[in-house]
Amino acid sequence: MKTAANLLTLISGLVFALAANAAETKAPAKPDLAKGQATATQVCAACHTADGSRGSPANPIIQGQHAEYLVKQLTEFKSGKRANPIMAGMSAALTEEDMKNVAAFYASKQAKPGFSKDKDLVVLGEKIYRGGIADRSIPACAACHSPNGAGLPAQYPRLAGQHSDYTEAQLLALRAGTRGNSPMMKGITAKMNDREIKAVSDYIAGLR
């Protein structure tokens, strides 16, 4: 009887453990695009337009940006890891669920193509983006952001078509240390001069 009781206890424990594990590994809820659109309209549209498309060059195009990357940036704006007074205020009231919903909404939109502005610089920009600058150990941008600027979710943002003014401002901020949430990019931009940063930013704007 004692052995049977022990066996029953063991089986019950296993069943409980399996149930608990199943609950923990349950797939997370899918983002709610309707709620994301509502947040975009109420909170984000003034600077990023209703669908995150080609608004002011001072603000990034977030249409078609990876949802994981947008959530990461919103989280870091909220925590202060990425310093920006405006975005700190905008993200302060957003919950994790809000961030996932609004990021999924913008990611669901098809990004519109952009264009380069400076023909004299675009050749240099292409050279840096595709091949880096070997004598200063500057890696090719394409190695992380892909040859067509599509990027990789979470870690490496989509760059293709981004406003050249915005990209240039971010690269300069990374070099200066005023944007401090990407140590790797700070190390890369530290080796680049103003002309090289402007050139690669302009090339990125025309990527398709």
One Martini backbone bead per residue (centre of mass of N, CA, C, O) as a GRO file, in nm:
protein
  208
    1MET     BB    1   0.058   0.063  -0.020
    2LYS     BB    2   0.297   0.255   0.002
    3THR     BB    3   0.393   0.222  -0.290
    4ALA     BB    4   0.132   0.320  -0.424
    5ALA     BB    5   0.131   0.598  -0.294
    6ASN     BB    6   0.402   0.692  -0.407
    7LEU     BB    7   0.324   0.661  -0.706
    8LEU     BB    8   0.088   0.856  -0.701
    9THR     BB    9   0.254   1.103  -0.616
   10LEU     BB   10   0.446   1.100  -0.860
   11ILE     BB   11   0.232   1.128  -1.081
   12SER     BB   12   0.109   1.391  -0.978
   13GLY     BB   13   0.369   1.557  -1.003
   14LEU     BB   14   0.406   1.521  -1.309
   15VAL     BB   15   0.139   1.642  -1.399
   16PHE     BB   16   0.185   1.920  -1.272
   17ALA     BB   17   0.450   1.988  -1.422
   18LEU     BB   18   0.335   1.968  -1.710
   19ALA     BB   19   0.117   2.186  -1.675
   20ALA     BB   20   0.307   2.417  -1.599
   21ASN     BB   21   0.480   2.405  -1.856
   22ALA     BB   22   0.250   2.458  -2.055
   23ALA     BB   23   0.180   2.739  -1.944
   24GLU     BB   24   0.464   2.869  -1.994
   25THR     BB   25   0.462   2.777  -2.323
   26LYS     BB   26   0.255   2.952  -2.408
   27ALA     BB   27   0.153   3.135  -2.644
   28PRO     BB   28   0.154   3.440  -2.721
   29ALA     BB   29  -0.020   3.695  -2.784
   30LYS     BB   30  -0.140   3.857  -3.036
   31PRO     BB   31  -0.134   4.130  -3.184
   32ASP     BB   32  -0.330   4.434  -3.188
   33LEU     BB   33  -0.394   4.631  -3.456
   34ALA     BB   34  -0.624   4.813  -3.358
   35LYS     BB   35  -0.478   4.914  -3.105
   36GLY     BB   36  -0.229   5.014  -3.254
   37GLN     BB   37  -0.378   5.229  -3.422
   38ALA     BB   38  -0.483   5.392  -3.184
   39THR     BB   39  -0.204   5.471  -3.075
   40ALA     BB   40  -0.098   5.601  -3.331
   41THR     BB   41  -0.317   5.823  -3.345
   42GLN     BB   42  -0.288   5.942  -3.042
   43VAL     BB   43   0.052   5.945  -3.020
   44CYS     BB   44   0.225   5.932  -3.316
   45ALA     BB   45   0.117   6.099  -3.572
   46ALA     BB   46   0.239   6.388  -3.538
   47CYS     BB   47   0.539   6.267  -3.624
   48HIS     BB   48   0.471   5.975  -3.805
   49THR     BB   49   0.209   5.952  -3.892
   50ALA     BB   50  -0.047   5.729  -3.940
   51ASP     BB   51   0.178   5.503  -4.094
   52GLY     BB   52   0.497   5.590  -4.081
   53SER     BB   53   0.584   5.767  -4.303
   54ARG     BB   54   0.680   6.049  -4.499
   55GLY     BB   55   0.776   6.276  -4.307
   56SER     BB   56   0.978   6.425  -4.127
   57PRO     BB   57   1.330   6.413  -4.136
   58ALA     BB   58   1.353   6.423  -3.814
   59ASN     BB   59   1.183   6.162  -3.851
   60PRO     BB   60   1.120   5.844  -3.860
   61ILE     BB   61   1.063   5.578  -4.055
   62ILE     BB   62   0.824   5.306  -3.948
   63GLN     BB   63   0.741   5.183  -4.194
   64GLY     BB   64   0.823   4.843  -4.195
   65GLN     BB   65   0.933   4.796  -3.931
   66HIS     BB   66   1.047   4.608  -3.697
   67ALA     BB   67   0.880   4.520  -3.423
   68GLU     BB   68   1.114   4.442  -3.232
   69TYR     BB   69   1.267   4.708  -3.265
   70LEU     BB   70   1.047   4.901  -3.166
   71VAL     BB   71   1.020   4.781  -2.883
   72LYS     BB   72   1.309   4.829  -2.796
   73GLN     BB   73   1.305   5.139  -2.824
   74LEU     BB   74   1.066   5.201  -2.638
   75THR     BB   75   1.190   5.071  -2.387
   76GLU     BB   76   1.449   5.263  -2.390
   77PHE     BB   77   1.298   5.526  -2.363
   78LYS     BB   78   1.153   5.462  -2.097
   79SER     BB   79   1.429   5.391  -1.931
   80GLY     BB   80   1.675   5.583  -2.072
   81LYS     BB   81   1.884   5.442  -2.259
   82ARG     BB   82   1.733   5.625  -2.466
   83ALA     BB   83   1.777   5.956  -2.527
   84ASN     BB   84   1.447   6.129  -2.530
   85PRO     BB   85   1.221   6.348  -2.429
   86ILE     BB   86   0.984   6.289  -2.616
   87MET     BB   87   0.987   5.971  -2.606
   88ALA     BB   88   0.967   5.946  -2.302
   89GLY     BB   89   0.682   6.066  -2.285
   90MET     BB   90   0.536   5.874  -2.490
   91SER     BB   91   0.629   5.593  -2.342
   92ALA     BB   92   0.542   5.609  -2.039
   93ALA     BB   93   0.227   5.500  -2.089
   94LEU     BB   94   0.332   5.240  -2.207
   95THR     BB   95   0.287   4.925  -2.246
   96GLU     BB   96   0.392   4.632  -2.358
   97GLU     BB   97   0.135   4.585  -2.524
   98ASP     BB   98   0.129   4.855  -2.670
   99MET     BB   99   0.400   4.822  -2.813
  100LYS     BB  100   0.329   4.564  -2.972
  101ASN     BB  101   0.087   4.680  -3.123
  102VAL     BB  102   0.217   4.931  -3.263
  103ALA     BB  103   0.450   4.780  -3.397
  104ALA     BB  104   0.272   4.590  -3.569
  105PHE     BB  105   0.129   4.808  -3.727
  106TYR     BB  106   0.381   4.932  -3.867
  107ALA     BB  107   0.494   4.658  -3.982
  108SER     BB  108   0.233   4.609  -4.176
  109LYS     BB  109   0.354   4.820  -4.351
  110GLN     BB  110   0.443   4.951  -4.656
  111ALA     BB  111   0.727   5.067  -4.761
  112LYS     BB  112   0.844   5.341  -4.903
  113PRO     BB  113   1.035   5.474  -5.126
  114GLY     BB  114   1.338   5.630  -5.178
  115PHE     BB  115   1.612   5.882  -5.201
  116SER     BB  116   1.874   6.029  -5.326
  117LYS     BB  117   2.056   6.358  -5.338
  118ASP     BB  118   2.382   6.295  -5.372
  119LYS     BB  119   2.577   6.208  -5.637
  120ASP     BB  120   2.869   6.256  -5.517
  121LEU     BB  121   2.818   6.056  -5.253
  122VAL     BB  122   2.689   5.775  -5.335
  123VAL     BB  123   2.947   5.617  -5.406
  124LEU     BB  124   3.071   5.623  -5.125
  125GLY     BB  125   2.829   5.501  -4.977
  126GLU     BB  126   2.833   5.229  -5.124
  127LYS     BB  127   3.118   5.143  -5.045
  128ILE     BB  128   3.064   5.135  -4.739
  129TYR     BB  129   2.810   4.959  -4.725
  130ARG     BB  130   2.943   4.706  -4.891
  131GLY     BB  131   3.280   4.733  -4.782
  132GLY     BB  132   3.378   4.952  -4.625
  133ILE     BB  133   3.690   5.031  -4.425
  134ALA     BB  134   3.971   4.861  -4.399
  135ASP     BB  135   4.201   5.064  -4.279
  136ARG     BB  136   3.967   5.110  -4.020
  137SER     BB  137   3.776   4.872  -3.950
  138ILE     BB  138   3.513   4.913  -4.131
  139PRO     BB  139   3.227   4.778  -4.173
  140ALA     BB  140   2.982   4.664  -4.348
  141CYS     BB  141   2.655   4.737  -4.336
  142ALA     BB  142   2.545   4.475  -4.484
  143ALA     BB  143   2.621   4.261  -4.267
  144CYS     BB  144   2.359   4.358  -4.084
  145HIS     BB  145   2.142   4.515  -4.297
  146SER     BB  146   2.185   4.428  -4.565
  147PRO     BB  147   2.203   4.498  -4.900
  148ASN     BB  148   1.883   4.623  -4.893
  149GLY     BB  149   1.811   4.719  -4.584
  150ALA     BB  150   1.630   4.507  -4.406
  151GLY     BB  151   1.756   4.360  -4.189
  152LEU     BB  152   1.698   4.258  -3.840
  153PRO     BB  153   1.531   4.158  -3.599
  154ALA     BB  154   1.574   4.381  -3.319
  155GLN     BB  155   1.886   4.453  -3.385
  156TYR     BB  156   1.840   4.530  -3.704
  157PRO     BB  157   1.735   4.772  -3.889
  158ARG     BB  158   1.561   4.911  -4.114
  159LEU     BB  159   1.691   5.136  -4.385
  160ALA     BB  160   1.539   5.152  -4.629
  161GLY     BB  161   1.446   5.488  -4.713
  162GLN     BB  162   1.559   5.657  -4.513
  163HIS     BB  163   1.618   5.942  -4.393
  164SER     BB  164   1.913   6.103  -4.422
  165ASP     BB  165   1.892   6.303  -4.187
  166TYR     BB  166   1.833   6.093  -3.969
  167THR     BB  167   2.071   5.904  -4.004
  168GLU     BB  168   2.288   6.115  -3.959
  169ALA     BB  169   2.200   6.201  -3.673
  170GLN     BB  170   2.243   5.918  -3.543
  171LEU     BB  171   2.542   5.877  -3.612
  172LEU     BB  172   2.637   6.131  -3.461
  173ALA     BB  173   2.519   6.050  -3.183
  174LEU     BB  174   2.682   5.792  -3.154
  175ARG     BB  175   2.962   5.925  -3.172
  176ALA     BB  176   2.904   6.132  -2.925
  177GLY     BB  177   2.702   5.968  -2.706
  178THR     BB  178   2.391   6.069  -2.706
  179ARG     BB  179   2.365   5.778  -2.816
  180GLY     BB  180   2.367   5.476  -2.590
  181ASN     BB  181   2.220   5.190  -2.734
  182SER     BB  182   2.505   5.130  -2.928
  183PRO     BB  183   2.818   5.026  -2.901
  184MET     BB  184   2.886   4.929  -3.185
  185MET     BB  185   2.812   5.196  -3.338
  186LYS     BB  186   3.004   5.375  -3.184
  187GLY     BB  187   3.265   5.233  -3.283
  188ILE     BB  188   3.219   5.287  -3.585
  189THR     BB  189   3.167   5.604  -3.591
  190ALA     BB  190   3.444   5.686  -3.462
  191LYS     BB  191   3.590   5.626  -3.764
  192MET     BB  192   3.409   5.852  -3.886
  193ASN     BB  193   3.338   6.100  -4.092
  194ASP     BB  194   3.119   6.328  -4.202
  195ARG     BB  195   3.120   6.246  -4.504
  196GLU     BB  196   3.070   5.942  -4.463
  197ILE     BB  197   2.802   5.968  -4.315
  198LYS     BB  198   2.652   6.123  -4.536
  199ALA     BB  199   2.691   5.915  -4.764
  200VAL     BB  200   2.553   5.664  -4.630
  201SER     BB  201   2.282   5.805  -4.577
  202ASP     BB  202   2.214   5.863  -4.877
  203TYR     BB  203   2.223   5.572  -4.979
  204ILE     BB  204   2.002   5.452  -4.795
  205ALA     BB  205   1.761   5.624  -4.908
  206GLY     BB  206   1.786   5.449  -5.201
  207LEU     BB  207   1.711   5.187  -5.104
  208ARG     BB  208   1.539   4.860  -5.223
   0.00000   0.00000   0.00000
